[in-house]
Amino acid sequence: MLKKRIEWIDIAKAYGIIAVVFGHALASGTTTNIIYWWHMPLFFIVGGFFLKPIDTTKLTHWKKFFNKRIYRDLLIYFIAGIGLILLYSILYDKNWDYLINHLSRLLVGGRTLNLYTSTFWFVNVYLLSITAVTLLISTVKSRIGQLTIVGLGLFISTCYDKIDWVNLYNYQTMPWNLDIVLIAAFFTYVGYLFFHTNWHWIEKPLPIGLLVGASLAIIGLYLNQKFSFEFSMKSHLIQSSEPKILMLATIPLIFSFGVMGLSALTSKLSIGLLLSTIGKHTMIIMYLHGALLDIAEQAGIENVAVKVMIALVIPMLLALLKQPVVRRNSIYLQG
């Protein structure tokens, strides 16, 4: 018997990917700062929803986990990466040195990925995070112990600015942004914990009202310069006028769960069908939107809304062609 999809999860992913595209289409500023507070944490939270413990002593269980959770996303990561690097090389008439350099960056990943592959770091960190959290919930049975470990990891992530002892392709970073897993695993575990308890509270009016109200209050305080907070996961940028660990453990969660609450409300409206369709194609949009935004700009399109529409619609149209690679959505999208 097939399990029914929970529509508001797809809608939450739609809000998240729309925020990602807008964040990259807009010039840096107050709006992008607020978007960056929550859009990537939201994806890691949702990524934790469908994790479950495995028997870590059995190789067959790890093999099943790899085949179900890792393999397809990893395959698409390399296929899409190679294709986009080739596209950029053709469009901008790059030489072989450029091509070889950037193709090799797919193996190193993380902050070394830029231009059309700049968002691919997410796949690196996502795959590492779901593996780390699966290992955690499989080996540590106490939820207090689990929370302590991910909380300690989050705290450690706030104790330094950059990985300055590793230099790859002139970037201070670890392969696949390994250190960012300290942040991402926290959000992924929160998603796991939320979904494996009584998650239906997120669909009730009172919690939704409190979360949205808290989010609006935080925005109001920020706009009135009562505090400062900048957060970018890829570059490990965490700047705040308040204790970093406090801001990192609260603001992204308040906004992310607020978005999920709004998604539950939206699922009851007619626009919910459109948004859930966008949410089902999150990863192809994640992969292609950078290239499409650049191509639209090169074509002389300056209107941000039009560029965002192009970056959202074209990947979905491509997905509908049911090409062999994209026909079966990644495990991340299916849950």
VOBA-1610 file (N, C-alpha, C; in pm, whole numbers, padded with zeros to 5 digits, always signed):
BEGIN
Met+00085-00121+00000Met+00000+00000+00000Met+00087+00125+00000Leu+00061+00213-00096Leu+00142+00333-00109Leu+00107+00435-00001Lys+00207+00498+00053Lys+00184+00602+00152Lys+00146+00732+00081Lys+00052+00804+00141Lys+00008+00930+00085Lys+00111+01039+00112Arg+00142+01116+00009Arg+00235+01227+00026Arg+00174+01332+00118Ile+00258+01393+00197Ile+00213+01503+00283Ile+00237+01632+00204Glu+00130+01690+00154Glu+00142+01798+00057Glu+00216+01919+00111Trp+00197+01951+00239Trp+00259+02072+00289Trp+00411+02062+00291Ile+00465+01940+00292Ile+00612+01925+00286Ile+00662+01970+00150Asp+00592+01929+00043Asp+00629+01976-00091Asp+00616+02127-00102Ile+00511+02182-00040Ile+00490+02327-00045Ile+00600+02400+00031Ala+00642+02345+00145Ala+00752+02406+00221Ala+00879+02407+00137Lys+00905+02298+00066Lys+01023+02295-00021Lys+01010+02396-00135Ala+00886+02417-00181Ala+00864+02517-00285Ala+00898+02657-00234Tyr+00849+02690-00114Tyr+00884+02820-00055Tyr+01036+02832-00040Gly+01099+02722+00000Gly+01243+02724+00018Gly+01319+02749-00111Ile+01281+02679-00218Ile+01355+02693-00344Ile+01326+02828-00409Ile+01203+02879-00392Ile+01173+03014-00442Ile+01261+03116-00370Ala+01278+03098-00239Ala+01365+03188-00162Ala+01509+03177-00209Val+01554+03055-00239Val+01691+03036-00289Val+01711+03113-00419Val+01618+03098-00512Val+01630+03164-00642Val+01624+03315-00626Phe+01531+03364-00545Phe+01522+03509-00521Phe+01651+03559-00454Gly+01703+03482-00360Gly+01826+03523-00292Gly+01943+03539-00386His+01947+03456-00491His+02056+03465-00588His+02027+03566-00698Ala+01899+03599-00717Ala+01863+03697-00821Ala+01875+03840-00770Leu+01858+03858-00640Leu+01865+03992-00582Leu+02009+04031-00551Ala+02031+04161-00546Ala+02160+04210-00498Ala+02166+04190-00347Ser+02286+04174-00295Ser+02302+04153-00151Ser+02245+04271-00074Gly+02181+04241+00036Gly+02121+04347+00116Gly+02037+04289+00227Thr+01949+04371+00283Thr+01867+04330+00396Thr+01778+04211+00363Thr+01713+04216+00247Thr+01622+04106+00209Thr+01697+03974+00196Thr+01811+03977+00130Thr+01888+03852+00114Thr+01938+03802+00248Asn+01975+03892+00338Asn+02019+03849+00472Asn+01909+03770+00542Ile+01786+03822+00536Ile+01674+03754+00601Ile+01645+03620+00535Ile+01651+03616+00402Ile+01630+03490+00330Ile+01733+03386+00371Tyr+01858+03429+00385Tyr+01967+03337+00418Tyr+01955+03282+00561Trp+01879+03348+00645Trp+01861+03298+00781Trp+01798+03159+00781Trp+01710+03131+00682Trp+01627+03011+00694Trp+01620+02921+00571His+01652+02970+00451His+01620+02888+00334His+01698+02756+00328Met+01828+02758+00359Met+01902+02632+00358Met+01875+02547+00483Pro+01866+02608+00603Pro+01826+02527+00719Pro+01695+02452+00696Leu+01600+02516+00628Leu+01472+02450+00600Leu+01494+02320+00523Phe+01579+02321+00422Phe+01603+02201+00342Phe+01667+02091+00425Phe+01758+02127+00514Phe+01821+02025+00598Phe+01721+01969+00699Ile+01634+02055+00751Ile+01530+02007+00843Ile+01439+01906+00773Val+01393+01941+00654Val+01308+01849+00577Val+01384+01721+00542Gly+01514+01735+00516Gly+01596+01618+00485Gly+01602+01518+00598Gly+01577+01563+00720Gly+01581+01472+00835Gly+01450+01400+00861Phe+01343+01443+00794Phe+01211+01388+00821Phe+01206+01236+00808Phe+01266+01184+00702Phe+01243+01044+00667Phe+01362+00954+00698Leu+01452+01002+00784Leu+01562+00918+00827Leu+01514+00820+00933Lys+01582+00708+00943Lys+01549+00610+01047Lys+01675+00533+01083Pro+01681+00481+01204Pro+01800+00405+01246Pro+01818+00279+01162Ile+01942+00238+01148Ile+01973+00113+01081Ile+02065+00031+01172Asp+02080-00094+01140Asp+02174-00180+01214Asp+02313-00156+01157Thr+02392-00075+01226Thr+02523-00035+01174Thr+02623-00150+01169Thr+02590-00262+01233Thr+02683-00376+01233Thr+02668-00461+01108Lys+02564-00435+01030Lys+02538-00516+00910Lys+02567-00436+00785Leu+02661-00486+00706Leu+02700-00418+00583Leu+02584-00404+00487Thr+02494-00502+00486Thr+02379-00497+00395Thr+02288-00378+00425His+02280-00339+00552His+02197-00224+00588His+02258-00094+00537Trp+02391-00083+00546Trp+02460+00034+00492Trp+02447+00037+00339Lys+02454-00080+00277Lys+02439-00087+00131Lys+02299-00041+00090Lys+02199-00084+00166Lys+02062-00042+00136Lys+02047+00108+00156Phe+02107+00160+00262Phe+02103+00305+00288Phe+02168+00381+00173Phe+02284+00333+00127Phe+02354+00399+00017Phe+02269+00398-00109Asn+02214+00283-00142Asn+02135+00272-00265Asn+02009+00358-00260Lys+01951+00369-00142Lys+01825+00442-00129Lys+01845+00592-00109Arg+01947+00630-00035Arg+01962+00770+00005Arg+02075+00846-00063Ile+02175+00774-00112Ile+02296+00842-00160Ile+02316+00830-00311Tyr+02304+00709-00363Tyr+02350+00679-00499Tyr+02290+00771-00605Arg+02157+00784-00607Arg+02093+00859-00714Arg+02130+01007-00709Asp+02130+01065-00589Asp+02169+01206-00577Asp+02314+01226-00617Leu+02400+01132-00583Leu+02541+01142-00618Leu+02560+01134-00769Leu+02486+01043-00833Leu+02494+01029-00979Leu+02451+01157-01049Ile+02337+01212-01006Ile+02286+01334-01068Ile+02380+01451-01042Tyr+02440+01454-00924Tyr+02536+01560-00889Tyr+02648+01567-00992Phe+02707+01453-01026Phe+02819+01453-01120Phe+02772+01478-01264Ile+02660+01419-01302Ile+02609+01441-01438Ile+02573+01588-01459Ala+02499+01645-01365Ala+02460+01785-01376Ala+02581+01877-01369Gly+02675+01844-01281Gly+02794+01927-01266Gly+02877+01930-01393Ile+02900+01815-01452Ile+02977+01808-01577Ile+02905+01886-01687Gly+02774+01868-01697Gly+02698+01937-01800Gly+02702+02088-01785Leu+02687+02138-01663Leu+02685+02283-01641Leu+02823+02346-01659Ile+02927+02274-01620Ile+03063+02326-01640Ile+03095+02333-01790Leu+03051+02232-01864Leu+03070+02235-02010Leu+02990+02350-02071Leu+02868+02371-02024Leu+02786+02480-02076Leu+02852+02615-02052Tyr+02901+02638-01931Tyr+02967+02765-01901Tyr+03091+02783-01987Ser+03167+02675-02006Ser+03289+02682-02086Ser+03257+02721-02231Ile+03146+02669-02283Ile+03107+02700-02420Ile+03056+02844-02431Leu+02970+02882-02338Leu+02910+03016-02344Leu+03014+03126-02328Tyr+03116+03100-02245Tyr+03216+03203-02217Tyr+03352+03172-02280Asp+03352+03076-02371Asp+03471+03044-02451Asp+03594+03021-02363Lys+03581+02934-02264Lys+03690+02903-02174Lys+03783+02798-02234Asn+03909+02799-02188Asn+04007+02706-02243Asn+04005+02573-02167Trp+04091+02481-02210Trp+04096+02347-02151Trp+04141+02351-02005Asp+04231+02446-01974Asp+04278+02456-01835Asp+04162+02487-01741Tyr+04077+02580-01783Tyr+03960+02613-01704Tyr+03870+02491-01688Leu+03847+02422-01798Leu+03756+02307-01797Leu+03806+02198-01703Ile+03932+02164-01714Ile+03988+02058-01629Ile+03987+02100-01482Asn+04022+02227-01458Asn+04024+02278-01321Asn+03887+02267-01256His+03782+02309-01326His+03650+02311-01267His+03585+02173-01262Leu+03617+02087-01356Leu+03567+01950-01349Leu+03626+01878-01227Ser+03752+01904-01200Ser+03816+01840-01085Ser+03758+01891-00953Arg+03702+02013-00956Arg+03642+02069-00834Arg+03517+01991-00791Leu+03454+01921-00882Leu+03338+01841-00845Leu+03376+01735-00742Leu+03500+01686-00750Leu+03546+01586-00654Leu+03573+01650-00518Val+03629+01769-00519Val+03661+01840-00395Val+03536+01903-00334Gly+03450+01959-00421Gly+03322+02013-00378Gly+03331+02133-00286Gly+03223+02155-00209Gly+03220+02264-00112Gly+03233+02402-00173Arg+03311+02487-00108Arg+03326+02627-00150Arg+03403+02641-00280Thr+03472+02535-00324Thr+03547+02545-00449Thr+03452+02548-00569Leu+03327+02509-00549Leu+03229+02511-00658Leu+03173+02652-00672Asn+03179+02704-00792Asn+03128+02839-00813Asn+03060+02850-00949Leu+03022+02972-00985Leu+02954+02999-01112Leu+02829+02911-01124Tyr+02815+02832-01230Tyr+02692+02755-01249Tyr+02677+02641-01149Thr+02784+02604-01080Thr+02775+02495-00982Thr+02785+02546-00838Ser+02759+02671-00817Ser+02781+02730-00684Ser+02690+02671-00577Thr+02571+02623-00615Thr+02479+02567-00515Thr+02501+02418-00494Phe+02596+02358-00566Phe+02617+02214-00554Phe+02674+02174-00418Trp+02726+02272-00345Trp+02777+02242-00211Trp+02666+02182-00125Phe+02542+02221-00153Phe+02431+02171-00074Phe+02422+02018-00082Val+02440+01963-00200Val+02433+01818-00216Val+02544+01752-00136Asn+02665+01809-00142Asn+02777+01755-00063Asn+02738+01746+00084Val+02696+01859+00140Val+02669+01866+00283Val+02545+01786+00320Tyr+02446+01785+00232Tyr+02325+01708+00259Tyr+02355+01559+00270Leu+02432+01505+00175Leu+02463+01362+00178Leu+02547+01326+00301Leu+02641+01413+00336Leu+02722+01389+00456Leu+02636+01399+00582Ser+02543+01492+00584Ser+02461+01515+00704Ser+02364+01401+00729Ile+02296+01354+00624Ile+02201+01245+00647Ile+02276+01118+00687Thr+02399+01102+00637Thr+02480+00987+00678Thr+02520+01000+00824Ala+02564+01120+00863Ala+02607+01142+01001Ala+02491+01126+01099Val+02375+01181+01065Val+02260+01172+01155Val+02207+01029+01161Thr+02209+00958+01049Thr+02169+00817+01051Thr+02261+00737+01141Leu+02390+00764+01132Leu+02486+00696+01220Leu+02459+00731+01367Leu+02429+00858+01392Leu+02403+00904+01529Leu+02281+00834+01589Ile+02168+00836+01517Ile+02045+00780+01573Ile+02049+00627+01578Ser+02145+00569+01505Ser+02158+00424+01505Ser+02248+00374+01618Thr+02338+00458+01663Thr+02435+00414+01764Thr+02410+00475+01903Val+02350+00592+01908Val+02318+00657+02036Val+02167+00650+02055Lys+02122+00573+02150Lys+01978+00549+02167Lys+01909+00659+02247Ser+01980+00728+02333Ser+01921+00832+02416Ser+01902+00960+02335Arg+01781+01015+02337Arg+01757+01140+02266Arg+01832+01256+02331Ile+01848+01250+02461Ile+01927+01352+02528Ile+02071+01346+02479Gly+02123+01224+02465Gly+02258+01206+02413Gly+02270+01255+02270Gln+02170+01225+02188Gln+02170+01270+02049Gln+02168+01423+02040Leu+02079+01484+02120Leu+02071+01631+02121Leu+02199+01694+02171Thr+02261+01631+02268Thr+02386+01683+02323Thr+02495+01685+02216Ile+02501+01577+02137Ile+02605+01566+02035Ile+02584+01669+01924Val+02462+01679+01872Val+02440+01776+01763Val+02449+01919+01815Gly+02407+01940+01940Gly+02418+02073+01999Gly+02563+02114+02019Leu+02646+02018+02062Leu+02788+02046+02078Leu+02852+02076+01943Gly+02811+02001+01840Gly+02863+02027+01706Gly+02828+02167+01659Leu+02704+02210+01685Leu+02663+02345+01647Leu+02744+02449+01722Phe+02767+02426+01850Phe+02847+02520+01929Phe+02989+02530+01874Ile+03050+02417+01843Ile+03187+02417+01788Ile+03191+02498+01659Ser+03085+02488+01578Ser+03083+02559+01449Ser+03085+02710+01467Thr+03043+02758+01585Thr+03041+02903+01610Thr+03172+02953+01671Cys+03264+02862+01696Cys+03388+02899+01766Cys+03501+02939+01672Tyr+03478+02936+01542Tyr+03581+02975+01446Tyr+03513+03040+01326Asp+03591+03113+01249Asp+03535+03183+01133Asp+03548+03103+01004Lys+03668+03059+00974Lys+03692+02983+00851Lys+03792+02871+00882Ile+03791+02770+00797Ile+03893+02665+00806Ile+04020+02720+00740Asp+04104+02786+00820Asp+04221+02853+00761Asp+04344+02764+00753Trp+04329+02638+00797Trp+04444+02547+00790Trp+04436+02453+00669Val+04330+02467+00589Val+04317+02388+00466Val+04289+02484+00352Asn+04368+02476+00245Asn+04351+02564+00131Asn+04336+02480+00003Leu+04219+02488-00057Leu+04190+02410-00177Leu+04144+02504-00288Tyr+04215+02504-00399Tyr+04181+02592-00512Tyr+04169+02738-00466Asn+04257+02777-00376Asn+04260+02912-00321Asn+04140+02945-00232Tyr+04072+02843-00184Tyr+03962+02863-00088Tyr+04000+02800+00044Gln+03966+02869+00152Gln+03986+02812+00285Gln+03864+02726+00317Thr+03877+02598+00289Thr+03763+02509+00303Thr+03809+02365+00313Met+03725+02280+00367Met+03751+02137+00370Met+03680+02072+00252Pro+03724+01956+00207Pro+03654+01887+00097Pro+03507+01868+00131Trp+03422+01896+00034Trp+03278+01882+00047Trp+03221+01965+00162Asn+03289+02073+00198Asn+03245+02157+00310Asn+03217+02073+00435Leu+03309+01982+00462Leu+03290+01884+00569Leu+03256+01950+00703Asp+03319+02062+00733Asp+03294+02126+00863Asp+03153+02183+00874Ile+03089+02212+00761Ile+02952+02267+00764Ile+02853+02161+00812Val+02895+02035+00809Val+02809+01929+00862Val+02779+01952+01010Leu+02870+02019+01082Leu+02843+02051+01222Leu+02716+02135+01236Ile+02691+02220+01139Ile+02570+02303+01140Ile+02452+02225+01081Ala+02475+02166+00964Ala+02367+02099+00892Ala+02312+01980+00969Ala+02399+01905+01038Ala+02353+01788+01112Ala+02258+01829+01225Phe+02280+01945+01283Phe+02189+01995+01387Phe+02050+02013+01331Phe+02040+02082+01216Phe+01909+02105+01155Phe+01847+01974+01106Thr+01929+01887+01050Thr+01880+01758+01002Thr+01824+01676+01118Tyr+01894+01677+01230Tyr+01845+01601+01347Tyr+01717+01661+01402Val+01708+01794+01404Val+01585+01859+01449Val+01468+01814+01361Gly+01491+01804+01229Gly+01388+01755+01139Gly+01349+01612+01170Tyr+01448+01528+01196Tyr+01422+01389+01233Tyr+01339+01382+01361Leu+01380+01457+01462Leu+01312+01454+01592Leu+01168+01505+01578Phe+01151+01613+01504Phe+01019+01671+01482Phe+00925+01570+01415Phe+00973+01505+01310Phe+00885+01420+01230Phe+00860+01285+01296His+00945+01246+01390His+00927+01118+01456His+00862+01133+01593Thr+00809+01251+01618Thr+00725+01273+01737Thr+00588+01316+01686Asn+00515+01394+01762Asn+00381+01436+01720Asn+00391+01562+01633Trp+00423+01543+01504Trp+00448+01657+01416Trp+00320+01730+01373His+00205+01675+01400His+00080+01736+01352His+00052+01871+01417Trp+00125+01905+01524Trp+00102+02035+01586Trp+00133+02150+01490Ile+00219+02124+01390Ile+00257+02230+01297Ile+00139+02268+01206Glu+00035+02186+01204Glu-00082+02214+01120Glu-00191+02291+01194Lys-00168+02319+01322Lys-00271+02385+01404Lys-00253+02537+01404Pro-00363+02611+01408Pro-00357+02758+01395Pro-00273+02828+01502Leu-00284+02785+01628Leu-00213+02856+01735Leu-00061+02850+01718Pro+00000+02731+01699Pro+00145+02728+01676Pro+00186+02806+01552Ile+00106+02797+01447Ile+00139+02871+01324Ile+00139+03021+01353Gly+00036+03067+01424Gly+00028+03209+01457Gly+00145+03255+01542Leu+00184+03172+01639Leu+00296+03208+01726Leu+00428+03213+01647Leu+00448+03115+01560Leu+00572+03110+01481Leu+00581+03227+01383Val+00471+03253+01313Val+00471+03364+01217Val+00485+03497+01291Gly+00416+03510+01405Gly+00428+03632+01484Gly+00571+03653+01534Ala+00634+03545+01581Ala+00772+03555+01627Ala+00866+03594+01512Ser+00842+03537+01394Ser+00925+03568+01277Ser+00912+03716+01239Leu+00789+03764+01238Leu+00767+03906+01205Leu+00828+03997+01310Ala+00820+03958+01436Ala+00880+04038+01543Ala+01031+04044+01527Ile+01092+03930+01492Ile+01238+03926+01472Ile+01277+04016+01355Ile+01200+04011+01247Ile+01227+04098+01132Ile+01215+04245+01173Gly+01112+04276+01250Gly+01094+04414+01295Gly+01211+04462+01379Leu+01256+04379+01471Leu+01371+04416+01555Leu+01496+04433+01470Tyr+01512+04346+01371Tyr+01630+04353+01283Tyr+01629+04481+01201Leu+01513+04514+01145Leu+01502+04634+01062Leu+01522+04761+01143Asn+01488+04753+01272Asn+01507+04868+01362Asn+01644+04865+01431Gln+01730+04777+01379Gln+01870+04767+01423Gln+01885+04737+01572Lys+01793+04655+01623Lys+01803+04612+01763Lys+01907+04500+01779Phe+01938+04434+01669Phe+02042+04332+01668Phe+02091+04315+01525Ser+02205+04249+01508Ser+02255+04217+01375Ser+02279+04066+01368Phe+02252+04010+01250Phe+02272+03866+01231Phe+02288+03839+01082Glu+02403+03785+01044Glu+02428+03740+00907Glu+02467+03594+00912Phe+02409+03516+00821Phe+02432+03372+00822Phe+02434+03318+00680Ser+02545+03257+00642Ser+02557+03190+00512Ser+02626+03056+00536Met+02555+02947+00513Met+02610+02816+00544Met+02731+02782+00457Lys+02720+02806+00326Lys+02826+02765+00235Lys+02961+02824+00275Ser+02962+02952+00307Ser+03088+03021+00338Ser+03118+03023+00487His+03035+02955+00566His+03051+02954+00712His+03058+03097+00768Leu+02966+03180+00720Leu+02957+03317+00769Leu+02853+03322+00880Ile+02899+03352+01000Ile+02809+03367+01115Ile+02852+03493+01189Gln+02781+03601+01169Gln+02813+03726+01235Gln+02690+03774+01310Ser+02707+03808+01436Ser+02592+03846+01518Ser+02633+03937+01632Ser+02541+04025+01667Ser+02564+04112+01783Ser+02536+04037+01913Glu+02464+03925+01902Glu+02431+03842+02018Glu+02514+03713+02012Pro+02514+03631+02117Pro+02589+03505+02112Pro+02551+03423+01989Lys+02651+03382+01914Lys+02626+03312+01788Lys+02545+03185+01807Ile+02578+03108+01909Ile+02509+02981+01929Ile+02361+03005+01956Leu+02327+03112+02028Leu+02188+03144+02057Leu+02112+03178+01928Met+02172+03261+01845Met+02106+03304+01722Met+02092+03188+01624Leu+02196+03106+01615Leu+02197+02996+01519Leu+02099+02886+01558Ala+02077+02869+01687Ala+01988+02763+01736Ala+01843+02807+01746Thr+01815+02934+01719Thr+01678+02983+01733Thr+01620+03043+01606Ile+01684+03144+01551Ile+01625+03217+01438Ile+01598+03127+01318Pro+01694+03046+01270Pro+01663+02958+01156Pro+01548+02862+01185Leu+01539+02813+01309Leu+01432+02719+01343Leu+01296+02789+01347Ile+01291+02907+01408Ile+01165+02981+01415Ile+01112+03010+01275Phe+01199+03057+01187Phe+01157+03090+01051Phe+01121+02965+00972Ser+01201+02861+00984Ser+01176+02738+00908Ser+01043+02674+00948Phe+01018+02666+01078Phe+00891+02607+01122Phe+00774+02701+01093Gly+00801+02830+01093Gly+00697+02924+01051Gly+00658+02902+00906Val+00758+02880+00821Val+00731+02851+00679Val+00655+02719+00665Met+00690+02620+00746Met+00618+02492+00740Met+00474+02510+00783Gly+00452+02592+00885Gly+00316+02619+00928Gly+00235+02688+00819Leu+00295+02787+00756Leu+00228+02855+00645Leu+00202+02759+00530Ser+00293+02664+00512Ser+00275+02563+00406Ser+00155+02476+00435Ala+00136+02442+00563Ala+00018+02362+00601Ala-00110+02439+00569Leu-00110+02570+00593Leu-00227+02652+00559Leu-00245+02662+00408Thr-00134+02681+00336Thr-00139+02696+00192Thr-00193+02571+00124Ser-00167+02455+00184Ser-00211+02329+00123Ser-00363+02322+00111Lys-00434+02408+00185Lys-00580+02410+00180Lys-00632+02508+00074Leu-00540+02582+00011Leu-00579+02681-00090Leu-00553+02628-00230Ser-00613+02692-00329Ser-00598+02646-00467Ser-00455+02660-00517Ile-00381+02759-00465Ile-00242+02778-00509Ile-00151+02667-00457Gly-00203+02589-00361Gly-00123+02481-00305Gly-00079+02380-00408Leu-00164+02352-00508Leu-00129+02255-00611Leu-00008+02301-00692Leu-00005+02431-00729Leu+00109+02485-00803Leu+00236+02478-00720Leu+00226+02518-00595Leu+00343+02519-00508Leu+00394+02377-00481Ser+00303+02282-00462Ser+00347+02145-00437Ser+00417+02088-00561Thr+00373+02131-00680Thr+00441+02088-00803Thr+00583+02142-00808Ile+00599+02269-00770Ile+00734+02326-00764Ile+00818+02250-00663Gly+00758+02218-00547Gly+00830+02148-00442Gly+00877+02010-00483Lys+00803+01946-00573Lys+00842+01813-00620Lys+00960+01817-00717His+00995+01936-00762His+01106+01951-00857His+01216+02039-00798Thr+01230+02033-00668Thr+01325+02120-00598Thr+01467+02104-00648Met+01514+01980-00661Met+01656+01961-00690Met+01694+02003-00831Ile+01611+01978-00930Ile+01646+02021-01066Ile+01649+02174-01073Ile+01563+02241-00995Ile+01567+02387-00987Ile+01695+02431-00916Met+01730+02360-00809Met+01853+02391-00736Met+01974+02383-00827Tyr+01977+02280-00910Tyr+02091+02259-01000Tyr+02099+02364-01112Leu+01986+02399-01170Leu+01986+02477-01294Leu+01963+02626-01278His+01915+02671-01162His+01872+02810-01154His+01987+02909-01170Gly+02106+02874-01123Gly+02220+02965-01137Gly+02252+02993-01283Ala+02256+02888-01363Ala+02283+02904-01506Ala+02172+02983-01573Leu+02047+02954-01539Leu+01935+03022-01603Leu+01929+03169-01565Leu+01959+03202-01442Leu+01964+03343-01402Leu+02071+03418-01479Asp+02187+03355-01497Asp+02296+03418-01570Asp+02260+03435-01718Ile+02203+03333-01778Ile+02166+03340-01920Ile+02059+03447-01941Ala+01962+03455-01848Ala+01859+03558-01859Ala+01919+03697-01850Glu+02016+03712-01761Glu+02081+03842-01746Glu+02161+03876-01872Gln+02230+03777-01927Gln+02307+03800-02049Gln+02215+03834-02167Ala+02091+03787-02160Ala+01994+03816-02265Ala+01930+03953-02247Gly+01970+04026-02144Gly+01921+04161-02122Gly+01798+04170-02034Ile+01761+04060-01969Ile+01645+04062-01880Ile+01690+04112-01743Glu+01635+04224-01699Glu+01676+04284-01573Glu+01572+04268-01463Asn+01447+04247-01500Asn+01341+04234-01401Asn+01361+04108-01318Val+01374+04126-01185Val+01403+04014-01096Val+01294+03909-01100Ala+01168+03952-01099Ala+01055+03858-01100Ala+01056+03771-01226Val+01087+03832-01340Val+01092+03757-01466Val+01205+03655-01463Lys+01321+03698-01413Lys+01435+03605-01406Lys+01404+03488-01313Val+01341+03517-01200Val+01304+03411-01106Val+01206+03315-01171Met+01108+03369-01246Met+01010+03284-01313Met+01077+03191-01413Ile+01173+03244-01488Ile+01246+03163-01584Ile+01321+03051-01514Ala+01387+03086-01403Ala+01468+02989-01329Ala+01383+02881-01262Leu+01255+02909-01239Leu+01166+02810-01178Leu+01095+02724-01283Val+01048+02787-01390Val+00962+02718-01487Val+01041+02625-01578Ile+01155+02673-01631Ile+01229+02592-01728Ile+01275+02459-01669Pro+01331+02454-01548Pro+01368+02324-01492Pro+01248+02229-01478Met+01132+02282-01441Met+01015+02196-01429Met+00971+02142-01565Leu+00980+02225-01668Leu+00948+02179-01803Leu+01043+02069-01848Leu+01172+02088-01815Leu+01270+01985-01850Leu+01242+01854-01777Ala+01199+01867-01651Ala+01168+01746-01573Ala+01050+01672-01635Leu+00956+01746-01692Leu+00839+01683-01751Leu+00871+01606-01879Leu+00989+01632-01935Leu+01031+01556-02054Leu+01063+01411-02018Lys+01076+01386-01885Lys+01100+01250-01835Lys+01226+01189-01897Gln+01332+01265-01897Gln+01461+01211-01940Gln+01504+01106-01839Pro+01583+01007-01882Pro+01618+00896-01793Pro+01676+00937-01659Val+01757+01043-01657Val+01824+01079-01532Val+01729+01149-01438Val+01643+01237-01491Val+01557+01316-01405Val+01418+01258-01389Arg+01390+01148-01459Arg+01256+01093-01454Arg+01218+01049-01312Arg+01314+00984-01248Arg+01290+00941-01112Arg+01357+01041-01018Asn+01273+01116-00949Asn+01325+01219-00860Asn+01419+01159-00756Ser+01507+01243-00703Ser+01600+01194-00602Ser+01525+01153-00477Ile+01589+01071-00398Ile+01530+01028-00272Ile+01496+01147-00185Tyr+01581+01250-00193Tyr+01559+01370-00109Tyr+01423+01431-00139Leu+01388+01435-00269Leu+01261+01496-00307Leu+01143+01407-00270Gln+01162+01277-00284Gln+01052+01187-00257Gln+01026+01173-00108Gly+01131+01194-00027Gly+01115+01161+00114Gly+01109+01011+00132
//
